[in-house]
């Protein structure tokens, strides 16, 4: 029995980001009215799965971003896009982009490793069960329902006579 690990999308490679969706940026960028911080949308390199989305939007990600100098940045997954809130293009260019790339690769690799371990455990359990079932079948096959020959009880006097004839006793 072979077990396959299902990974979202056609490519089981690590999750990453491709490009920024320019159309989603504020129209006032590079003007006097431009906001300091805004939401930047980036496109994933492949479709995310449920576990990846949960990890990206989880508290460990927030702690990771804070530990790497980006405590106000928030992430949200929307279909094939990552919404990066409370940031700007300069911050992404100057380090946040690399932090996000590392984060996504770690999340993806960690989930793939967990799935591989689970698949191996499942396969091992399946192999053990098949071996156990084969052993039970072999044991069951070894059982026979054949009648054994019945020994007729011998007469005690005949047995005593045989004993005397063999020289095991002295007659008086």
Secondary structure, DSSP 8 states (H G I E B T S, - for coil): -------SSS--S---EEEE-GGGS-TTTTSTT--SSEEEEEEESS---HHHHHHHTSHHHHHHHHHTT-TT-EEEEETTEEEEEEE-HHHIIIIIHHHHHHHHHHHHHHHHHHHHHHHHHHHHHHHHHHHHHHHHHHHHHT-------------HHHHHHHHHHTTSS---
